[in-house]
Amino acid sequence: MRRSTVLLLGAFCLFGRVPAGDADVKAPRVGFIEAGSQQANQIFLDSFRDGLRTLGWIDGNNIVILDRWA
């Protein structure tokens, strides 16, 4: 091998990423913001997750739900 090929291959191994099928596909993220405490309003997040689950979206599997409480 030429020296430039070895350097290029080494740089790619250090800094590059090879796509591995669906492993590199990121799941969509959905934000859920609710006023009040989580303990008092958890029912709303649970209902939201249930509604998405009926549509085929499962939290942690093919979608990520980021919940924040004010």
CHARMM internal coordinates of N, CA and C (Angstrom, degrees):
IC EDIT
DIST 1 N 1 CA 1.4516
DIST 1 CA 1 C 1.5194
ANGL 1 N 1 CA 1 C 108.87
DIST 1 C 2 N 1.2914
ANGL 1 CA 1 C 2 N 113.44
DIHE 1 N 1 CA 1 C 2 N 150.75
DIST 2 N 2 CA 1.4555
ANGL 1 C 2 N 2 CA 118.59
DIHE 1 CA 1 C 2 N 2 CA 174.98
DIST 2 CA 2 C 1.5135
ANGL 2 N 2 CA 2 C 109.67
DIHE 1 C 2 N 2 CA 2 C -77.22
DIST 2 C 3 N 1.3091
ANGL 2 CA 2 C 3 N 114.08
DIHE 2 N 2 CA 2 C 3 N 157.70
DIST 3 N 3 CA 1.4628
ANGL 2 C 3 N 3 CA 119.63
DIHE 2 CA 2 C 3 N 3 CA -179.17
DIST 3 CA 3 C 1.5307
ANGL 3 N 3 CA 3 C 110.89
DIHE 2 C 3 N 3 CA 3 C -63.37
DIST 3 C 4 N 1.3295
ANGL 3 CA 3 C 4 N 117.93
DIHE 3 N 3 CA 3 C 4 N -39.93
DIST 4 N 4 CA 1.4684
ANGL 3 C 4 N 4 CA 120.59
DIHE 3 CA 3 C 4 N 4 CA -179.62
DIST 4 CA 4 C 1.5238
ANGL 4 N 4 CA 4 C 111.25
DIHE 3 C 4 N 4 CA 4 C -65.04
DIST 4 C 5 N 1.3270
ANGL 4 CA 4 C 5 N 117.47
DIHE 4 N 4 CA 4 C 5 N -35.47
DIST 5 N 5 CA 1.4601
ANGL 4 C 5 N 5 CA 120.82
DIHE 4 CA 4 C 5 N 5 CA 178.24
DIST 5 CA 5 C 1.5216
ANGL 5 N 5 CA 5 C 110.99
DIHE 4 C 5 N 5 CA 5 C -67.01
DIST 5 C 6 N 1.3284
ANGL 5 CA 5 C 6 N 115.95
DIHE 5 N 5 CA 5 C 6 N -40.53
DIST 6 N 6 CA 1.4589
ANGL 5 C 6 N 6 CA 120.54
DIHE 5 CA 5 C 6 N 6 CA 178.84
DIST 6 CA 6 C 1.5266
ANGL 6 N 6 CA 6 C 110.06
DIHE 5 C 6 N 6 CA 6 C -65.94
DIST 6 C 7 N 1.3383
ANGL 6 CA 6 C 7 N 117.42
DIHE 6 N 6 CA 6 C 7 N -42.24
DIST 7 N 7 CA 1.4656
ANGL 6 C 7 N 7 CA 120.38
DIHE 6 CA 6 C 7 N 7 CA 178.73
DIST 7 CA 7 C 1.5277
ANGL 7 N 7 CA 7 C 111.52
DIHE 6 C 7 N 7 CA 7 C -64.86
DIST 7 C 8 N 1.3244
ANGL 7 CA 7 C 8 N 116.05
DIHE 7 N 7 CA 7 C 8 N -41.36
DIST 8 N 8 CA 1.4628
ANGL 7 C 8 N 8 CA 119.77
DIHE 7 CA 7 C 8 N 8 CA 178.97
DIST 8 CA 8 C 1.5219
ANGL 8 N 8 CA 8 C 111.17
DIHE 7 C 8 N 8 CA 8 C -65.13
DIST 8 C 9 N 1.3066
ANGL 8 CA 8 C 9 N 116.84
DIHE 8 N 8 CA 8 C 9 N -42.91
DIST 9 N 9 CA 1.4573
ANGL 8 C 9 N 9 CA 121.00
DIHE 8 CA 8 C 9 N 9 CA 178.40
DIST 9 CA 9 C 1.5229
ANGL 9 N 9 CA 9 C 111.20
DIHE 8 C 9 N 9 CA 9 C -64.52
DIST 9 C 10 N 1.3178
ANGL 9 CA 9 C 10 N 117.21
DIHE 9 N 9 CA 9 C 10 N -41.01
DIST 10 N 10 CA 1.4607
ANGL 9 C 10 N 10 CA 121.23
DIHE 9 CA 9 C 10 N 10 CA 177.57
DIST 10 CA 10 C 1.5197
ANGL 10 N 10 CA 10 C 112.37
DIHE 9 C 10 N 10 CA 10 C -63.98
DIST 10 C 11 N 1.3382
ANGL 10 CA 10 C 11 N 116.59
DIHE 10 N 10 CA 10 C 11 N -42.19
DIST 11 N 11 CA 1.4641
ANGL 10 C 11 N 11 CA 120.47
DIHE 10 CA 10 C 11 N 11 CA 178.79
DIST 11 CA 11 C 1.5239
ANGL 11 N 11 CA 11 C 110.60
DIHE 10 C 11 N 11 CA 11 C -65.18
DIST 11 C 12 N 1.3338
ANGL 11 CA 11 C 12 N 116.58
DIHE 11 N 11 CA 11 C 12 N -38.90
DIST 12 N 12 CA 1.4540
ANGL 11 C 12 N 12 CA 119.53
DIHE 11 CA 11 C 12 N 12 CA 178.92
DIST 12 CA 12 C 1.5273
ANGL 12 N 12 CA 12 C 111.34
DIHE 11 C 12 N 12 CA 12 C -65.51
DIST 12 C 13 N 1.3117
ANGL 12 CA 12 C 13 N 116.43
DIHE 12 N 12 CA 12 C 13 N -39.24
DIST 13 N 13 CA 1.4672
ANGL 12 C 13 N 13 CA 119.96
DIHE 12 CA 12 C 13 N 13 CA 178.79
DIST 13 CA 13 C 1.5204
ANGL 13 N 13 CA 13 C 111.80
DIHE 12 C 13 N 13 CA 13 C -65.19
DIST 13 C 14 N 1.3256
ANGL 13 CA 13 C 14 N 116.69
DIHE 13 N 13 CA 13 C 14 N -34.05
DIST 14 N 14 CA 1.4588
ANGL 13 C 14 N 14 CA 120.07
DIHE 13 CA 13 C 14 N 14 CA -179.55
DIST 14 CA 14 C 1.5181
ANGL 14 N 14 CA 14 C 112.73
DIHE 13 C 14 N 14 CA 14 C -79.24
DIST 14 C 15 N 1.3393
ANGL 14 CA 14 C 15 N 117.11
DIHE 14 N 14 CA 14 C 15 N -40.76
DIST 15 N 15 CA 1.4558
ANGL 14 C 15 N 15 CA 119.97
DIHE 14 CA 14 C 15 N 15 CA -170.35
DIST 15 CA 15 C 1.5244
ANGL 15 N 15 CA 15 C 114.72
DIHE 14 C 15 N 15 CA 15 C -114.91
DIST 15 C 16 N 1.2873
ANGL 15 CA 15 C 16 N 118.17
DIHE 15 N 15 CA 15 C 16 N -18.09
DIST 16 N 16 CA 1.4562
ANGL 15 C 16 N 16 CA 120.98
DIHE 15 CA 15 C 16 N 16 CA -176.09
DIST 16 CA 16 C 1.5091
ANGL 16 N 16 CA 16 C 111.85
DIHE 15 C 16 N 16 CA 16 C -93.30
DIST 16 C 17 N 1.3059
ANGL 16 CA 16 C 17 N 114.26
DIHE 16 N 16 CA 16 C 17 N 162.88
DIST 17 N 17 CA 1.4639
ANGL 16 C 17 N 17 CA 120.44
DIHE 16 CA 16 C 17 N 17 CA 175.12
DIST 17 CA 17 C 1.5076
ANGL 17 N 17 CA 17 C 107.93
DIHE 16 C 17 N 17 CA 17 C -129.34
DIST 17 C 18 N 1.2863
ANGL 17 CA 17 C 18 N 115.76
DIHE 17 N 17 CA 17 C 18 N 136.93
DIST 18 N 18 CA 1.4577
ANGL 17 C 18 N 18 CA 121.30
DIHE 17 CA 17 C 18 N 18 CA 176.19
DIST 18 CA 18 C 1.5199
ANGL 18 N 18 CA 18 C 107.79
DIHE 17 C 18 N 18 CA 18 C -97.48
DIST 18 C 19 N 1.3393
ANGL 18 CA 18 C 19 N 117.73
DIHE 18 N 18 CA 18 C 19 N 122.50
DIST 19 N 19 CA 1.4620
ANGL 18 C 19 N 19 CA 118.91
DIHE 18 CA 18 C 19 N 19 CA 178.02
DIST 19 CA 19 C 1.5197
ANGL 19 N 19 CA 19 C 110.65
DIHE 18 C 19 N 19 CA 19 C -60.92
DIST 19 C 20 N 1.3201
ANGL 19 CA 19 C 20 N 115.55
DIHE 19 N 19 CA 19 C 20 N 133.12
DIST 20 N 20 CA 1.4647
ANGL 19 C 20 N 20 CA 120.89
DIHE 19 CA 19 C 20 N 20 CA -178.55
DIST 20 CA 20 C 1.5141
ANGL 20 N 20 CA 20 C 109.80
DIHE 19 C 20 N 20 CA 20 C -114.34
DIST 20 C 21 N 1.3006
ANGL 20 CA 20 C 21 N 116.52
DIHE 20 N 20 CA 20 C 21 N 66.89
DIST 21 N 21 CA 1.4621
ANGL 20 C 21 N 21 CA 120.49
DIHE 20 CA 20 C 21 N 21 CA 178.49
DIST 21 CA 21 C 1.5134
ANGL 21 N 21 CA 21 C 111.43
DIHE 20 C 21 N 21 CA 21 C 67.63
DIST 21 C 22 N 1.3209
ANGL 21 CA 21 C 22 N 117.02
DIHE 21 N 21 CA 21 C 22 N -131.07
DIST 22 N 22 CA 1.4601
ANGL 21 C 22 N 22 CA 121.88
DIHE 21 CA 21 C 22 N 22 CA -178.27
DIST 22 CA 22 C 1.5154
ANGL 22 N 22 CA 22 C 113.20
DIHE 21 C 22 N 22 CA 22 C -84.02
DIST 22 C 23 N 1.3302
ANGL 22 CA 22 C 23 N 118.26
DIHE 22 N 22 CA 22 C 23 N -1.76
DIST 23 N 23 CA 1.4595
ANGL 22 C 23 N 23 CA 120.81
DIHE 22 CA 22 C 23 N 23 CA -176.87
DIST 23 CA 23 C 1.5196
ANGL 23 N 23 CA 23 C 111.85
DIHE 22 C 23 N 23 CA 23 C -66.47
DIST 23 C 24 N 1.3373
ANGL 23 CA 23 C 24 N 117.92
DIHE 23 N 23 CA 23 C 24 N -28.35
DIST 24 N 24 CA 1.4545
ANGL 23 C 24 N 24 CA 120.97
DIHE 23 CA 23 C 24 N 24 CA -178.32
DIST 24 CA 24 C 1.5258
ANGL 24 N 24 CA 24 C 113.51
DIHE 23 C 24 N 24 CA 24 C -91.79
DIST 24 C 25 N 1.3023
ANGL 24 CA 24 C 25 N 117.79
DIHE 24 N 24 CA 24 C 25 N -3.97
DIST 25 N 25 CA 1.4539
ANGL 24 C 25 N 25 CA 120.84
DIHE 24 CA 24 C 25 N 25 CA 179.75
DIST 25 CA 25 C 1.5191
ANGL 25 N 25 CA 25 C 108.23
DIHE 24 C 25 N 25 CA 25 C -77.76
DIST 25 C 26 N 1.3242
ANGL 25 CA 25 C 26 N 115.04
DIHE 25 N 25 CA 25 C 26 N 123.16
DIST 26 N 26 CA 1.4630
ANGL 25 C 26 N 26 CA 119.10
DIHE 25 CA 25 C 26 N 26 CA -179.71
DIST 26 CA 26 C 1.5171
ANGL 26 N 26 CA 26 C 110.08
DIHE 25 C 26 N 26 CA 26 C -85.37
DIST 26 C 27 N 1.3228
ANGL 26 CA 26 C 27 N 115.45
DIHE 26 N 26 CA 26 C 27 N 143.73
DIST 27 N 27 CA 1.4563
ANGL 26 C 27 N 27 CA 120.90
DIHE 26 CA 26 C 27 N 27 CA 177.93
DIST 27 CA 27 C 1.5247
ANGL 27 N 27 CA 27 C 108.93
DIHE 26 C 27 N 27 CA 27 C -76.13
DIST 27 C 28 N 1.3268
ANGL 27 CA 27 C 28 N 117.55
DIHE 27 N 27 CA 27 C 28 N 146.39
DIST 28 N 28 CA 1.4666
ANGL 27 C 28 N 28 CA 120.01
DIHE 27 CA 27 C 28 N 28 CA 175.80
DIST 28 CA 28 C 1.5230
ANGL 28 N 28 CA 28 C 110.45
DIHE 27 C 28 N 28 CA 28 C -61.26
DIST 28 C 29 N 1.3082
ANGL 28 CA 28 C 29 N 115.73
DIHE 28 N 28 CA 28 C 29 N 147.53
DIST 29 N 29 CA 1.4638
ANGL 28 C 29 N 29 CA 121.36
DIHE 28 CA 28 C 29 N 29 CA 178.67
DIST 29 CA 29 C 1.5200
ANGL 29 N 29 CA 29 C 109.77
DIHE 28 C 29 N 29 CA 29 C -112.47
DIST 29 C 30 N 1.3102
ANGL 29 CA 29 C 30 N 114.80
DIHE 29 N 29 CA 29 C 30 N 137.23
DIST 30 N 30 CA 1.4562
ANGL 29 C 30 N 30 CA 121.74
DIHE 29 CA 29 C 30 N 30 CA 178.95
DIST 30 CA 30 C 1.5166
ANGL 30 N 30 CA 30 C 107.32
DIHE 29 C 30 N 30 CA 30 C -124.50
DIST 30 C 31 N 1.3279
ANGL 30 CA 30 C 31 N 115.85
DIHE 30 N 30 CA 30 C 31 N 130.55
DIST 31 N 31 CA 1.4604
ANGL 30 C 31 N 31 CA 120.50
DIHE 30 CA 30 C 31 N 31 CA 177.62
DIST 31 CA 31 C 1.5166
ANGL 31 N 31 CA 31 C 110.69
DIHE 30 C 31 N 31 CA 31 C -92.34
DIST 31 C 32 N 1.3237
ANGL 31 CA 31 C 32 N 116.03
DIHE 31 N 31 CA 31 C 32 N 137.27
DIST 32 N 32 CA 1.4696
ANGL 31 C 32 N 32 CA 122.05
DIHE 31 CA 31 C 32 N 32 CA 177.18
DIST 32 CA 32 C 1.5192
ANGL 32 N 32 CA 32 C 106.57
DIHE 31 C 32 N 32 CA 32 C -125.08
DIST 32 C 33 N 1.3250
ANGL 32 CA 32 C 33 N 116.44
DIHE 32 N 32 CA 32 C 33 N 113.65
DIST 33 N 33 CA 1.4621
ANGL 32 C 33 N 33 CA 121.44
DIHE 32 CA 32 C 33 N 33 CA -178.41
DIST 33 CA 33 C 1.5196
ANGL 33 N 33 CA 33 C 108.11
DIHE 32 C 33 N 33 CA 33 C -117.05
DIST 33 C 34 N 1.3208
ANGL 33 CA 33 C 34 N 115.82
DIHE 33 N 33 CA 33 C 34 N 128.35
DIST 34 N 34 CA 1.4646
ANGL 33 C 34 N 34 CA 120.89
DIHE 33 CA 33 C 34 N 34 CA -178.22
DIST 34 CA 34 C 1.5229
ANGL 34 N 34 CA 34 C 108.95
DIHE 33 C 34 N 34 CA 34 C -134.57
DIST 34 C 35 N 1.3324
ANGL 34 CA 34 C 35 N 115.78
DIHE 34 N 34 CA 34 C 35 N 135.37
DIST 35 N 35 CA 1.4545
ANGL 34 C 35 N 35 CA 120.78
DIHE 34 CA 34 C 35 N 35 CA 175.76
DIST 35 CA 35 C 1.5211
ANGL 35 N 35 CA 35 C 109.18
DIHE 34 C 35 N 35 CA 35 C -78.44
DIST 35 C 36 N 1.3090
ANGL 35 CA 35 C 36 N 116.72
DIHE 35 N 35 CA 35 C 36 N 142.04
DIST 36 N 36 CA 1.4535
ANGL 35 C 36 N 36 CA 121.17
DIHE 35 CA 35 C 36 N 36 CA -179.54
DIST 36 CA 36 C 1.5150
ANGL 36 N 36 CA 36 C 111.12
DIHE 35 C 36 N 36 CA 36 C 104.52
DIST 36 C 37 N 1.2969
ANGL 36 CA 36 C 37 N 115.49
DIHE 36 N 36 CA 36 C 37 N -177.63
DIST 37 N 37 CA 1.4667
ANGL 36 C 37 N 37 CA 119.70
DIHE 36 CA 36 C 37 N 37 CA -177.50
DIST 37 CA 37 C 1.5249
ANGL 37 N 37 CA 37 C 110.73
DIHE 36 C 37 N 37 CA 37 C -84.11
DIST 37 C 38 N 1.3135
ANGL 37 CA 37 C 38 N 115.46
DIHE 37 N 37 CA 37 C 38 N 155.54
DIST 38 N 38 CA 1.4522
ANGL 37 C 38 N 38 CA 120.36
DIHE 37 CA 37 C 38 N 38 CA 178.81
DIST 38 CA 38 C 1.5218
ANGL 38 N 38 CA 38 C 111.54
DIHE 37 C 38 N 38 CA 38 C -66.06
DIST 38 C 39 N 1.3091
ANGL 38 CA 38 C 39 N 117.02
DIHE 38 N 38 CA 38 C 39 N -37.84
DIST 39 N 39 CA 1.4634
ANGL 38 C 39 N 39 CA 120.13
DIHE 38 CA 38 C 39 N 39 CA -178.86
DIST 39 CA 39 C 1.5276
ANGL 39 N 39 CA 39 C 111.55
DIHE 38 C 39 N 39 CA 39 C -63.54
DIST 39 C 40 N 1.3279
ANGL 39 CA 39 C 40 N 117.00
DIHE 39 N 39 CA 39 C 40 N -37.52
DIST 40 N 40 CA 1.4603
ANGL 39 C 40 N 40 CA 120.16
DIHE 39 CA 39 C 40 N 40 CA -176.52
DIST 40 CA 40 C 1.5296
ANGL 40 N 40 CA 40 C 112.40
DIHE 39 C 40 N 40 CA 40 C -80.97
DIST 40 C 41 N 1.3251
ANGL 40 CA 40 C 41 N 117.58
DIHE 40 N 40 CA 40 C 41 N -25.86
DIST 41 N 41 CA 1.4652
ANGL 40 C 41 N 41 CA 120.84
DIHE 40 CA 40 C 41 N 41 CA -172.62
DIST 41 CA 41 C 1.5218
ANGL 41 N 41 CA 41 C 114.48
DIHE 40 C 41 N 41 CA 41 C -120.70
DIST 41 C 42 N 1.3030
ANGL 41 CA 41 C 42 N 118.94
DIHE 41 N 41 CA 41 C 42 N 19.13
DIST 42 N 42 CA 1.4627
ANGL 41 C 42 N 42 CA 122.71
DIHE 41 CA 41 C 42 N 42 CA -179.66
DIST 42 CA 42 C 1.5254
ANGL 42 N 42 CA 42 C 111.77
DIHE 41 C 42 N 42 CA 42 C -61.00
DIST 42 C 43 N 1.3319
ANGL 42 CA 42 C 43 N 117.28
DIHE 42 N 42 CA 42 C 43 N -26.43
DIST 43 N 43 CA 1.4591
ANGL 42 C 43 N 43 CA 121.46
DIHE 42 CA 42 C 43 N 43 CA -178.97
DIST 43 CA 43 C 1.5280
ANGL 43 N 43 CA 43 C 111.61
DIHE 42 C 43 N 43 CA 43 C -60.58
DIST 43 C 44 N 1.3450
ANGL 43 CA 43 C 44 N 117.13
DIHE 43 N 43 CA 43 C 44 N -32.98
DIST 44 N 44 CA 1.4633
ANGL 43 C 44 N 44 CA 120.56
DIHE 43 CA 43 C 44 N 44 CA -179.97
DIST 44 CA 44 C 1.5275
ANGL 44 N 44 CA 44 C 111.10
DIHE 43 C 44 N 44 CA 44 C -68.95
DIST 44 C 45 N 1.3194
ANGL 44 CA 44 C 45 N 117.23
DIHE 44 N 44 CA 44 C 45 N -42.39
DIST 45 N 45 CA 1.4646
ANGL 44 C 45 N 45 CA 120.90
DIHE 44 CA 44 C 45 N 45 CA 177.59
DIST 45 CA 45 C 1.5221
ANGL 45 N 45 CA 45 C 110.70
DIHE 44 C 45 N 45 CA 45 C -66.37
DIST 45 C 46 N 1.3180
ANGL 45 CA 45 C 46 N 116.69
DIHE 45 N 45 CA 45 C 46 N -40.54
DIST 46 N 46 CA 1.4632
ANGL 45 C 46 N 46 CA 120.09
DIHE 45 CA 45 C 46 N 46 CA 177.87
DIST 46 CA 46 C 1.5292
ANGL 46 N 46 CA 46 C 111.31
DIHE 45 C 46 N 46 CA 46 C -62.83
DIST 46 C 47 N 1.3132
ANGL 46 CA 46 C 47 N 117.13
DIHE 46 N 46 CA 46 C 47 N -40.21
DIST 47 N 47 CA 1.4642
ANGL 46 C 47 N 47 CA 120.87
DIHE 46 CA 46 C 47 N 47 CA 178.16
DIST 47 CA 47 C 1.5264
ANGL 47 N 47 CA 47 C 111.03
DIHE 46 C 47 N 47 CA 47 C -67.17
DIST 47 C 48 N 1.3218
ANGL 47 CA 47 C 48 N 116.47
DIHE 47 N 47 CA 47 C 48 N -38.62
DIST 48 N 48 CA 1.4598
ANGL 47 C 48 N 48 CA 121.04
DIHE 47 CA 47 C 48 N 48 CA 177.65
DIST 48 CA 48 C 1.5263
ANGL 48 N 48 CA 48 C 110.50
DIHE 47 C 48 N 48 CA 48 C -62.88
DIST 48 C 49 N 1.3286
ANGL 48 CA 48 C 49 N 116.31
DIHE 48 N 48 CA 48 C 49 N -44.74
DIST 49 N 49 CA 1.4707
ANGL 48 C 49 N 49 CA 120.51
DIHE 48 CA 48 C 49 N 49 CA 177.68
DIST 49 CA 49 C 1.5278
ANGL 49 N 49 CA 49 C 111.47
DIHE 48 C 49 N 49 CA 49 C -63.28
DIST 49 C 50 N 1.3297
ANGL 49 CA 49 C 50 N 117.01
DIHE 49 N 49 CA 49 C 50 N -41.03
DIST 50 N 50 CA 1.4637
ANGL 49 C 50 N 50 CA 120.75
DIHE 49 CA 49 C 50 N 50 CA 179.04
DIST 50 CA 50 C 1.5264
ANGL 50 N 50 CA 50 C 111.07
DIHE 49 C 50 N 50 CA 50 C -63.23
DIST 50 C 51 N 1.3368
ANGL 50 CA 50 C 51 N 116.57
DIHE 50 N 50 CA 50 C 51 N -41.27
DIST 51 N 51 CA 1.4566
ANGL 50 C 51 N 51 CA 120.20
DIHE 50 CA 50 C 51 N 51 CA 178.09
DIST 51 CA 51 C 1.5198
ANGL 51 N 51 CA 51 C 112.32
DIHE 50 C 51 N 51 CA 51 C -63.48
DIST 51 C 52 N 1.3235
ANGL 51 CA 51 C 52 N 116.67
DIHE 51 N 51 CA 51 C 52 N -41.83
DIST 52 N 52 CA 1.4572
ANGL 51 C 52 N 52 CA 120.00
DIHE 51 CA 51 C 52 N 52 CA 176.88
DIST 52 CA 52 C 1.5294
ANGL 52 N 52 CA 52 C 111.62
DIHE 51 C 52 N 52 CA 52 C -66.80
DIST 52 C 53 N 1.3288
ANGL 52 CA 52 C 53 N 116.08
DIHE 52 N 52 CA 52 C 53 N -35.98
DIST 53 N 53 CA 1.4670
ANGL 52 C 53 N 53 CA 120.54
DIHE 52 CA 52 C 53 N 53 CA 179.96
DIST 53 CA 53 C 1.5307
ANGL 53 N 53 CA 53 C 111.08
DIHE 52 C 53 N 53 CA 53 C -64.15
DIST 53 C 54 N 1.3261
ANGL 53 CA 53 C 54 N 117.24
DIHE 53 N 53 CA 53 C 54 N -36.55
DIST 54 N 54 CA 1.4649
ANGL 53 C 54 N 54 CA 119.63
DIHE 53 CA 53 C 54 N 54 CA 177.85
DIST 54 CA 54 C 1.5273
ANGL 54 N 54 CA 54 C 111.52
DIHE 53 C 54 N 54 CA 54 C -66.93
DIST 54 C 55 N 1.3379
ANGL 54 CA 54 C 55 N 116.42
DIHE 54 N 54 CA 54 C 55 N -23.47
DIST 55 N 55 CA 1.4629
ANGL 54 C 55 N 55 CA 120.51
DIHE 54 CA 54 C 55 N 55 CA 177.53
DIST 55 CA 55 C 1.5229
ANGL 55 N 55 CA 55 C 112.81
DIHE 54 C 55 N 55 CA 55 C -90.69
DIST 55 C 56 N 1.3354
ANGL 55 CA 55 C 56 N 116.60
DIHE 55 N 55 CA 55 C 56 N -0.07
DIST 56 N 56 CA 1.4538
ANGL 55 C 56 N 56 CA 120.46
DIHE 55 CA 55 C 56 N 56 CA 177.47
DIST 56 CA 56 C 1.5134
ANGL 56 N 56 CA 56 C 114.76
DIHE 55 C 56 N 56 CA 56 C 98.68
DIST 56 C 57 N 1.3236
ANGL 56 CA 56 C 57 N 117.96
DIHE 56 N 56 CA 56 C 57 N 3.68
DIST 57 N 57 CA 1.4634
ANGL 56 C 57 N 57 CA 122.24
DIHE 56 CA 56 C 57 N 57 CA 179.47
DIST 57 CA 57 C 1.5226
ANGL 57 N 57 CA 57 C 108.67
DIHE 56 C 57 N 57 CA 57 C -98.38
DIST 57 C 58 N 1.3205
ANGL 57 CA 57 C 58 N 116.38
DIHE 57 N 57 CA 57 C 58 N 117.20
DIST 58 N 58 CA 1.4666
ANGL 57 C 58 N 58 CA 121.37
DIHE 57 CA 57 C 58 N 58 CA -177.16
DIST 58 CA 58 C 1.5221
ANGL 58 N 58 CA 58 C 108.92
DIHE 57 C 58 N 58 CA 58 C -113.26
DIST 58 C 59 N 1.3282
ANGL 58 CA 58 C 59 N 116.18
DIHE 58 N 58 CA 58 C 59 N 122.51
DIST 59 N 59 CA 1.4625
ANGL 58 C 59 N 59 CA 122.24
DIHE 58 CA 58 C 59 N 59 CA -178.28
DIST 59 CA 59 C 1.5270
ANGL 59 N 59 CA 59 C 110.36
DIHE 58 C 59 N 59 CA 59 C -61.02
DIST 59 C 60 N 1.3130
ANGL 59 CA 59 C 60 N 115.91
DIHE 59 N 59 CA 59 C 60 N 127.88
DIST 60 N 60 CA 1.4569
ANGL 59 C 60 N 60 CA 121.20
DIHE 59 CA 59 C 60 N 60 CA -179.73
DIST 60 CA 60 C 1.5094
ANGL 60 N 60 CA 60 C 113.31
DIHE 59 C 60 N 60 CA 60 C 89.33
DIST 60 C 61 N 1.3348
ANGL 60 CA 60 C 61 N 117.01
DIHE 60 N 60 CA 60 C 61 N -10.84
DIST 61 N 61 CA 1.4564
ANGL 60 C 61 N 61 CA 120.47
DIHE 60 CA 60 C 61 N 61 CA -179.95
DIST 61 CA 61 C 1.5255
ANGL 61 N 61 CA 61 C 110.42
DIHE 60 C 61 N 61 CA 61 C -108.06
DIST 61 C 62 N 1.3258
ANGL 61 CA 61 C 62 N 117.95
DIHE 61 N 61 CA 61 C 62 N -66.58
DIST 62 N 62 CA 1.4506
ANGL 61 C 62 N 62 CA 120.58
DIHE 61 CA 61 C 62 N 62 CA 179.97
DIST 62 CA 62 C 1.5289
ANGL 62 N 62 CA 62 C 112.88
DIHE 61 C 62 N 62 CA 62 C -120.31
DIST 62 C 63 N 1.3288
ANGL 62 CA 62 C 63 N 116.70
DIHE 62 N 62 CA 62 C 63 N 8.62
DIST 63 N 63 CA 1.4613
ANGL 62 C 63 N 63 CA 122.60
DIHE 62 CA 62 C 63 N 63 CA 175.29
DIST 63 CA 63 C 1.5274
ANGL 63 N 63 CA 63 C 108.21
DIHE 62 C 63 N 63 CA 63 C -153.91
DIST 63 C 64 N 1.3132
ANGL 63 CA 63 C 64 N 116.16
DIHE 63 N 63 CA 63 C 64 N 153.45
DIST 64 N 64 CA 1.4708
ANGL 63 C 64 N 64 CA 120.79
DIHE 63 CA 63 C 64 N 64 CA 177.23
DIST 64 CA 64 C 1.5227
ANGL 64 N 64 CA 64 C 107.47
DIHE 63 C 64 N 64 CA 64 C -121.62
DIST 64 C 65 N 1.3178
ANGL 64 CA 64 C 65 N 116.14
DIHE 64 N 64 CA 64 C 65 N 125.52
DIST 65 N 65 CA 1.4659
ANGL 64 C 65 N 65 CA 121.20
DIHE 64 CA 64 C 65 N 65 CA 177.79
DIST 65 CA 65 C 1.5202
ANGL 65 N 65 CA 65 C 107.37
DIHE 64 C 65 N 65 CA 65 C -104.67
DIST 65 C 66 N 1.3322
ANGL 65 CA 65 C 66 N 114.47
DIHE 65 N 65 CA 65 C 66 N 120.01
DIST 66 N 66 CA 1.4668
ANGL 65 C 66 N 66 CA 121.00
DIHE 65 CA 65 C 66 N 66 CA 177.36
DIST 66 CA 66 C 1.5130
ANGL 66 N 66 CA 66 C 107.36
DIHE 65 C 66 N 66 CA 66 C -99.92
DIST 66 C 67 N 1.3273
ANGL 66 CA 66 C 67 N 117.41
DIHE 66 N 66 CA 66 C 67 N 113.27
DIST 67 N 67 CA 1.4666
ANGL 66 C 67 N 67 CA 120.12
DIHE 66 CA 66 C 67 N 67 CA -178.27
DIST 67 CA 67 C 1.5205
ANGL 67 N 67 CA 67 C 109.88
DIHE 66 C 67 N 67 CA 67 C -103.88
DIST 67 C 68 N 1.3403
ANGL 67 CA 67 C 68 N 114.06
DIHE 67 N 67 CA 67 C 68 N 138.68
DIST 68 N 68 CA 1.4580
ANGL 67 C 68 N 68 CA 122.36
DIHE 67 CA 67 C 68 N 68 CA 177.52
DIST 68 CA 68 C 1.5212
ANGL 68 N 68 CA 68 C 108.17
DIHE 67 C 68 N 68 CA 68 C -134.10
DIST 68 C 69 N 1.3177
ANGL 68 CA 68 C 69 N 114.23
DIHE 68 N 68 CA 68 C 69 N 142.77
DIST 69 N 69 CA 1.4661
ANGL 68 C 69 N 69 CA 119.87
DIHE 68 CA 68 C 69 N 69 CA -176.73
DIST 69 CA 69 C 1.5159
ANGL 69 N 69 CA 69 C 108.74
DIHE 68 C 69 N 69 CA 69 C -124.93
DIST 69 C 70 N 1.3551
ANGL 69 CA 69 C 70 N 115.82
DIHE 69 N 69 CA 69 C 70 N 135.91
DIST 70 N 70 CA 1.4699
ANGL 69 C 70 N 70 CA 120.79
DIHE 69 CA 69 C 70 N 70 CA -178.69
DIST 70 CA 70 C 1.5178
ANGL 70 N 70 CA 70 C 110.18
DIHE 69 C 70 N 70 CA 70 C -97.76
END
COOR INIT
IC SEED 1 N 1 CA 1 C
IC BUILD
